[in-house]
Amino acid sequence: MSQQGSSGSMSGLSEQEAKEFHKVFVASFLGFTAVAAVAHLLAWIWRPWGI
């Protein structure tokens, strides 16, 4: 069996590091989603694809 280390985390990150990574991940995801939503809106305005 594999050892998980002293922190008990499969990733090897400490709790603080994991929280920091999560913050960056969520911010990046929201930014990407916002850019995609604006791109879809602009494409809809340019050439509506029907309802």
Buried (B, 14 or more C-beta within 10 A) or exposed (E): EEEEEEEEEEEEBEEEEBEEEEEEEEEEEEEEEEEEEEEEEEEEEEEEEEE
